[in-house]
Amino acid sequence: MKANKLRHLWLIAAIALLLPGTRGLALPQDREQPIKVQAKKLEANRGKNLSVYSGDVVITQGSLQIRADRVEVHGNATGEISRVIATGRPAHFQQQMVQSQNPVKARARRIEFTVSTDELHLIGDAHVNRDGNTLTAEKIDYDLKSEEMQAQGQSGDGRVEMIWKPEKKNSGQQTDEGQQQQ
């Protein structure tokens, strides 16, 4: 019975690390949503402001979703989340930034999310999909606020690949262009 109580207290402490400080450019209602964490195992150290989840980890808060084999949640001195590190084969990150757009989807073997600056660092078979436009590289640094990205291919002949989908034209533009070409 005591072991169950202690395990329950550790779980509450670990979730408390997640609650404050989840800010950013995400949908405003995301920050007001409860955080749900599912994993097979939890190791938490309140003194170090560190929680480590492992085994089919799924973390959700509003439109934010992180899926990985292992997730480290690092807090700062005030208990706010400062950094989340997800690793997997691959790890996944998804968040809807604007109501009218599709969510940003990212995957890599290692994802580092710096909460205060809304920066994603994707390392190892990195891939970002934003509204059907994709970027694939060995390493991608993505600033979610400014929409700036930097990518690097693997050493040697590794390449960076960017694919843009054509923008849809409204039907009036297509008609005008069709008439001009005739």
C-alpha positions in Angstrom: 0.0 0.0 0.0 2.8 2.4 0.9 4.6 1.7 -2.4 1.4 2.6 -4.3 1.1 5.9 -2.4 4.8 6.8 -3.0 4.4 5.9 -6.8 1.3 8.1 -6.9 3.1 11.0 -5.2 6.0 10.7 -7.7 3.6 10.8 -10.6 1.9 13.9 -9.3 5.3 15.6 -8.8 6.4 14.6 -12.3 3.2 16.0 -13.9 3.6 19.2 -11.8 6.9 19.7 -13.6 4.9 19.8 -16.9 2.2 22.2 -15.9 3.7 25.7 -15.4 5.6 27.4 -18.2 4.2 25.7 -21.3 4.0 28.8 -23.4 4.7 29.7 -26.9 3.2 30.5 -30.2 0.8 27.6 -30.1 -3.0 28.0 -30.2 -3.9 30.2 -27.2 -6.3 27.5 -25.8 -3.4 24.9 -25.9 -1.8 26.5 -22.8 -5.1 26.3 -20.9 -5.6 22.6 -21.6 -4.5 19.8 -19.1 -1.3 17.9 -19.9 -1.8 14.2 -20.3 1.3 11.9 -20.1 1.2 8.2 -20.8 4.2 6.0 -20.5 5.3 2.6 -19.3 7.8 4.0 -16.8 8.5 7.2 -14.9 11.6 8.3 -13.1 11.3 11.7 -11.4 13.8 13.8 -9.4 12.1 16.9 -8.1 15.4 18.3 -6.7 16.9 18.3 -10.2 13.6 19.3 -11.9 13.8 16.3 -14.1 11.3 13.7 -15.1 12.1 10.9 -17.5 9.3 8.9 -19.2 10.0 5.8 -21.1 8.2 3.1 -23.1 5.7 4.3 -25.7 5.5 7.8 -24.3 2.7 10.1 -25.4 2.4 13.6 -24.1 -0.6 15.8 -25.2 -1.7 19.3 -24.3 -4.3 20.8 -26.7 -2.9 20.5 -30.2 0.6 19.7 -28.9 1.6 16.0 -29.1 4.9 14.4 -28.5 5.4 10.6 -29.1 8.7 8.9 -28.4 10.4 5.9 -26.8 11.9 8.2 -24.1 11.2 11.8 -23.1 13.1 13.9 -20.6 11.3 16.9 -19.2 13.7 19.5 -17.7 12.5 22.3 -15.5 14.2 25.5 -14.4 14.8 26.8 -10.9 11.2 28.1 -10.7 9.7 24.8 -11.7 8.7 25.8 -15.2 9.5 23.5 -18.1 12.6 24.7 -19.9 13.4 21.9 -22.3 11.9 18.6 -23.5 14.1 16.0 -25.2 12.4 13.2 -27.0 14.2 10.2 -28.5 12.9 7.3 -30.6 12.9 5.5 -33.9 11.7 8.1 -34.7 10.4 10.6 -32.1 7.4 12.7 -33.2 6.4 16.3 -32.5 3.2 17.9 -33.6 1.5 21.3 -32.8 -1.0 23.5 -34.5 0.3 27.0 -34.6 -2.6 28.8 -36.3 -6.3 27.7 -36.2 -6.7 27.8 -40.0 -3.5 25.8 -40.8 -2.5 22.2 -40.5 -0.2 21.4 -37.6 3.5 21.5 -37.9 4.7 17.9 -37.9 8.3 16.9 -37.2 10.2 13.7 -36.6 13.8 12.7 -35.9 15.7 10.2 -33.8 16.2 13.1 -31.3 14.0 16.1 -30.8 15.0 18.9 -28.5 12.2 21.5 -27.8 13.3 24.7 -26.0 10.0 26.0 -24.5 10.9 29.6 -23.8 12.1 30.2 -27.4 9.8 27.8 -29.3 12.8 26.2 -31.0 13.0 22.7 -32.3 16.3 20.9 -32.8 15.9 17.7 -34.8 18.8 15.4 -35.1 19.1 12.2 -37.1 16.9 11.5 -40.1 15.1 14.8 -39.4 11.9 15.7 -41.2 9.5 18.7 -41.0 6.1 19.0 -42.7 4.3 22.3 -42.7 1.1 22.4 -44.8 2.5 19.8 -47.2 5.8 21.5 -47.7 8.6 19.2 -46.4 12.2 19.5 -45.4 14.4 16.4 -44.9 18.0 16.5 -43.6 20.3 14.9 -41.0 19.8 18.0 -38.7 17.2 20.7 -38.8 16.9 23.7 -36.5 13.4 25.2 -36.6 12.3 28.4 -34.9 8.5 28.0 -34.6 8.0 31.7 -33.9 9.9 33.2 -36.8 9.4 30.2 -39.2 13.2 30.2 -39.8 14.9 27.0 -40.5 18.5 25.8 -41.0 19.3 22.3 -42.2 22.4 20.2 -42.7 22.9 17.0 -44.6 25.1 14.2 -43.4 28.8 14.5 -43.8 30.1 13.3 -47.1 27.5 13.2 -49.8 24.5 13.8 -47.5 21.9 16.2 -48.9 19.2 18.4 -47.7 15.8 18.0 -49.6 13.0 20.6 -49.6 9.8 20.0 -51.4 7.3 22.8 -51.8 3.8 22.1 -53.0 2.3 24.5 -55.6 -0.1 27.0 -54.1 -3.7 26.6 -55.3 -5.0 29.4 -57.4 -8.5 30.6 -57.1 -10.8 29.8 -60.0 -10.9 33.4 -61.2 -7.1 33.5 -61.7 -7.2 30.2 -63.6 -9.8 31.5 -66.0 -8.0 34.7 -66.7 -4.7 32.9 -67.3 -6.4 30.4 -69.5 -7.9 33.2 -71.7 -4.5 35.0 -71.9 -2.8 31.9 -73.2 -5.3 31.3 -76.0 
